[in-house]
Amino acid sequence: MTKIMVIKPKYALLIAFFVLLASYSLYQARALLVGPQIWIESPKDGQVVESPLVVATGRAKNIAWISFNDRQIFTDEKGAWSEKLLVSPGLSIMTVKARDRFGREIEKSIQIVLK
């Protein structure tokens, strides 16, 4: 013989409230859990360019501060950024650094070659 456990409506409502509260807390903590993120979309790492003027583009997420070759840059409301760079013949390295409001940092670099 099996017994069926019945949950009273007020306890069911209380359980549902705590499940929603926990879900909302995890959703709001996603920036803390993931940290800052940056993507360099162009130029690609190792790309050979013909012109000394290079336009670097990318995106950033969960950031409070961002720099391109140690110079502060700014993003639009969607997190996109774009910067012009004059490169010299041979190998050049571009570095993007970002920091979130909790002090965590991330850095990404790419190398390009000017013919």
Backbone as CSV, one residue per row, in Angstrom:
resi,resn,N_x,N_y,N_z,CA_x,CA_y,CA_z,C_x,C_y,C_z
1,MET,0.832,-1.164,0.000,0.000,0.000,0.000,0.891,1.246,0.000
2,THR,0.650,2.127,-0.927,1.446,3.355,-1.018,0.646,4.524,-0.485
3,LYS,1.386,5.394,0.156,0.774,6.612,0.667,1.123,7.758,-0.266
4,ILE,0.167,8.556,-0.558,0.385,9.745,-1.379,0.535,10.933,-0.447
5,MET,1.676,11.619,-0.636,1.948,12.775,0.206,1.296,14.004,-0.429
6,VAL,0.513,14.692,0.314,-0.187,15.874,-0.170,0.459,17.103,0.459
7,ILE,0.834,18.048,-0.387,1.428,19.291,0.099,0.327,20.334,0.200
8,LYS,0.291,20.949,1.356,-0.721,21.981,1.577,-0.442,23.169,0.661
9,PRO,-1.483,23.864,0.221,-1.307,24.991,-0.711,-0.369,26.078,-0.204
10,LYS,-0.382,26.388,1.082,0.499,27.451,1.569,1.960,27.016,1.526
11,TYR,2.241,25.722,1.726,3.616,25.235,1.613,4.063,25.184,0.152
12,ALA,3.165,24.835,-0.736,3.480,24.809,-2.160,3.816,26.219,-2.645
13,LEU,3.077,27.196,-2.189,3.341,28.586,-2.550,4.692,29.044,-1.990
14,LEU,5.007,28.641,-0.776,6.280,28.993,-0.159,7.450,28.338,-0.905
15,ILE,7.310,27.109,-1.293,8.348,26.405,-2.063,8.536,27.077,-3.416
16,ALA,7.448,27.411,-4.091,7.530,28.078,-5.387,8.228,29.435,-5.251
17,PHE,7.950,30.155,-4.182,8.584,31.451,-3.945,10.098,31.295,-3.808
18,PHE,10.545,30.309,-3.024,11.980,30.107,-2.832,12.675,29.618,-4.104
19,VAL,11.996,28.826,-4.903,12.570,28.387,-6.179,12.723,29.593,-7.112
20,LEU,11.725,30.448,-7.178,11.818,31.657,-8.001,12.899,32.604,-7.497
21,LEU,13.009,32.746,-6.183,14.031,33.608,-5.597,15.433,33.085,-5.918
22,ALA,15.636,31.789,-5.810,16.933,31.196,-6.132,17.248,31.356,-7.617
23,SER,16.268,31.151,-8.476,16.476,31.307,-9.920,16.832,32.743,-10.276
24,TYR,16.128,33.688,-9.713,16.393,35.098,-9.968,17.783,35.490,-9.456
25,SER,18.170,34.983,-8.307,19.493,35.285,-7.753,20.595,34.763,-8.660
26,LEU,20.456,33.559,-9.169,21.442,33.014,-10.096,21.493,33.815,-11.388
27,TYR,20.344,34.235,-11.883,20.298,35.046,-13.097,21.032,36.370,-12.898
28,GLN,20.823,37.021,-11.769,21.467,38.302,-11.504,22.966,38.142,-11.214
29,ALA,23.389,36.982,-10.755,24.795,36.736,-10.431,25.601,36.272,-11.638
30,ARG,24.978,36.193,-12.800,25.677,35.679,-13.983,26.904,36.505,-14.333
31,ALA,26.851,37.816,-14.168,28.010,38.661,-14.456,29.144,38.356,-13.478
32,LEU,28.807,38.095,-12.235,29.811,37.749,-11.242,30.403,36.378,-11.533
33,LEU,29.587,35.447,-11.965,30.048,34.090,-12.230,30.871,33.991,-13.508
34,VAL,30.474,34.719,-14.559,31.135,34.620,-15.859,32.374,35.500,-15.922
35,GLY,32.317,36.710,-15.400,33.439,37.629,-15.478,33.436,38.400,-16.784
36,PRO,34.478,39.232,-16.994,34.535,40.030,-18.222,34.844,39.149,-19.429
37,GLN,34.292,39.522,-20.575,34.529,38.781,-21.810,34.838,39.772,-22.926
38,ILE,35.840,39.440,-23.762,36.162,40.273,-24.918,36.385,39.371,-26.130
39,TRP,35.996,39.879,-27.286,36.187,39.194,-28.553,36.811,40.183,-29.523
40,ILE,37.861,39.753,-30.235,38.450,40.549,-31.302,37.968,39.930,-32.602
41,GLU,37.113,40.649,-33.317,36.495,40.107,-34.521,37.341,40.323,-35.771
42,SER,38.008,41.480,-35.862,38.904,41.704,-36.992,39.996,42.660,-36.544
43,PRO,41.179,42.535,-37.025,41.675,41.499,-37.924,41.859,40.180,-37.171
44,LYS,41.993,39.113,-37.903,42.198,37.792,-37.314,43.660,37.633,-36.899
45,ASP,43.913,36.768,-35.939,45.259,36.506,-35.462,46.115,35.936,-36.594
46,GLY,47.277,36.543,-36.823,48.184,36.086,-37.863,47.884,36.616,-39.250
47,GLN,46.907,37.492,-39.366,46.512,38.017,-40.679,47.604,38.897,-41.280
48,VAL,47.787,38.776,-42.589,48.723,39.620,-43.331,47.915,40.746,-43.965
49,VAL,48.336,41.997,-43.697,47.615,43.157,-44.224,48.492,43.894,-45.226
50,GLU,47.846,44.586,-46.150,48.547,45.334,-47.197,48.700,46.809,-46.841
51,SER,47.761,47.341,-46.081,47.749,48.763,-45.740,48.220,48.963,-44.294
52,PRO,48.974,50.046,-44.023,49.419,50.284,-42.650,48.293,50.733,-41.704
53,LEU,47.169,51.164,-42.265,46.033,51.557,-41.429,45.111,50.354,-41.251
54,VAL,44.991,49.907,-40.015,44.182,48.732,-39.689,43.057,49.171,-38.768
55,VAL,41.856,48.722,-39.072,40.711,48.988,-38.202,40.405,47.711,-37.428
56,ALA,40.600,47.779,-36.125,40.322,46.633,-35.255,38.914,46.785,-34.692
57,THR,38.140,45.703,-34.735,36.782,45.723,-34.194,36.594,44.526,-33.280
58,GLY,35.652,44.670,-32.389,35.363,43.579,-31.472,34.173,43.888,-30.603
59,ARG,33.969,43.015,-29.628,32.863,43.171,-28.679,33.372,42.901,-27.276
60,ALA,32.662,43.426,-26.305,32.988,43.207,-24.898,31.696,43.054,-24.110
61,LYS,31.775,42.274,-23.061,30.590,42.017,-22.245,31.014,41.949,-20.779
62,ASN,30.169,42.433,-19.910,30.396,42.426,-18.458,31.662,43.188,-18.079
63,ILE,31.852,44.364,-18.658,33.058,45.141,-18.379,32.717,46.480,-17.753
64,ALA,33.673,47.004,-16.996,33.557,48.361,-16.460,34.604,49.262,-17.088
65,TRP,35.683,48.650,-17.636,36.782,49.407,-18.222,37.427,48.553,-19.302
66,ILE,37.850,49.178,-20.421,38.490,48.455,-21.523,39.579,49.328,-22.130
67,SER,40.676,48.676,-22.564,41.758,49.416,-23.204,42.246,48.662,-24.433
68,PHE,42.774,49.434,-25.380,43.349,48.910,-26.619,44.787,49.403,-26.667
69,ASN,45.742,48.491,-26.619,47.173,48.842,-26.538,47.435,49.844,-25.411
70,ASP,46.894,49.564,-24.241,47.056,50.373,-23.017,46.496,51.786,-23.119
71,ARG,45.531,51.995,-24.027,44.844,53.278,-24.144,43.356,53.008,-23.987
72,GLN,42.709,53.709,-23.054,41.295,53.460,-22.788,40.452,53.724,-24.033
73,ILE,39.525,52.802,-24.282,38.564,52.960,-25.372,37.168,52.814,-24.799
74,PHE,36.180,53.005,-25.650,34.801,52.954,-25.189,33.973,52.058,-26.108
75,THR,32.935,51.492,-25.565,32.043,50.629,-26.331,30.701,51.322,-26.507
76,ASP,29.923,50.833,-27.475,28.568,51.351,-27.609,27.653,50.587,-26.652
77,GLU,26.354,50.849,-26.738,25.415,50.229,-25.801,25.306,48.715,-25.959
78,LYS,25.748,48.187,-27.084,25.724,46.737,-27.302,27.052,46.077,-26.984
79,GLY,28.052,46.863,-26.605,29.362,46.314,-26.258,30.343,46.271,-27.414
80,ALA,29.989,46.828,-28.571,30.883,46.826,-29.725,31.905,47.956,-29.612
81,TRP,33.109,47.693,-30.085,34.150,48.711,-30.115,34.880,48.657,-31.454
82,SER,35.493,49.765,-31.837,36.232,49.861,-33.088,37.334,50.884,-32.902
83,GLU,38.557,50.525,-33.290,39.703,51.419,-33.156,40.592,51.318,-34.378
84,LYS,41.161,52.454,-34.775,42.113,52.488,-35.888,43.520,52.399,-35.317
85,LEU,44.373,51.682,-36.053,45.749,51.507,-35.621,46.670,51.613,-36.821
86,LEU,47.731,52.373,-36.682,48.738,52.509,-37.721,49.877,51.554,-37.375
87,VAL,50.101,50.550,-38.213,51.121,49.542,-37.932,52.354,49.775,-38.793
88,SER,53.503,49.355,-38.294,54.749,49.473,-39.043,55.022,48.156,-39.762
89,PRO,55.895,48.183,-40.778,56.183,46.948,-41.522,56.688,45.839,-40.610
90,GLY,56.261,44.641,-40.919,56.658,43.493,-40.113,55.541,43.081,-39.174
91,LEU,55.928,42.499,-38.050,54.972,41.958,-37.076,54.510,43.037,-36.101
92,SER,53.215,43.115,-35.866,52.642,44.023,-34.867,51.722,43.220,-33.957
93,ILE,51.682,43.604,-32.695,50.833,42.928,-31.712,49.827,43.930,-31.167
94,MET,48.545,43.559,-31.195,47.480,44.379,-30.625,46.956,43.675,-29.382
95,THR,46.768,44.430,-28.310,46.299,43.859,-27.058,45.066,44.612,-26.568
96,VAL,44.047,43.866,-26.208,42.835,44.431,-25.627,42.719,43.886,-24.209
97,LYS,42.555,44.778,-23.242,42.396,44.391,-21.840,41.064,44.923,-21.342
98,ALA,40.429,44.156,-20.478,39.156,44.601,-19.892,39.114,44.190,-18.423
99,ARG,38.369,44.989,-17.647,38.206,44.711,-16.215,36.729,44.881,-15.877
100,ASP,36.212,44.006,-15.027,34.817,44.139,-14.606,34.743,44.914,-13.295
101,ARG,33.566,45.144,-12.821,33.379,45.965,-11.616,33.849,45.273,-10.345
102,PHE,34.182,43.975,-10.442,34.675,43.229,-9.290,36.197,43.124,-9.293
103,GLY,36.848,43.778,-10.289,38.302,43.810,-10.351,38.945,42.679,-11.146
104,ARG,38.155,41.779,-11.695,38.732,40.692,-12.490,39.092,41.204,-13.875
105,GLU,40.237,40.756,-14.389,40.730,41.237,-15.675,40.864,40.095,-16.674
106,ILE,40.804,40.483,-17.943,41.036,39.561,-19.046,41.834,40.314,-20.100
107,GLU,42.679,39.588,-20.809,43.517,40.207,-21.837,43.575,39.276,-23.045
108,LYS,43.441,39.864,-24.232,43.554,39.105,-25.484,44.457,39.869,-26.422
109,SER,45.342,39.138,-27.097,46.278,39.738,-28.047,46.200,39.011,-29.375
110,ILE,46.442,39.763,-30.443,46.554,39.165,-31.774,47.784,39.742,-32.447
111,GLN,48.323,38.979,-33.381,49.480,39.418,-34.160,49.042,39.616,-35.598
112,ILE,49.513,40.714,-36.198,49.269,40.947,-37.615,50.586,41.287,-38.278
113,VAL,50.672,41.036,-39.571,51.897,41.288,-40.322,51.580,42.253,-41.454
114,LEU,52.370,43.322,-41.550,52.249,44.271,-42.663,53.310,43.924,-43.678
115,LYS,52.867,43.665,-44.929,53.812,43.327,-46.004,54.656,44.506,-46.371
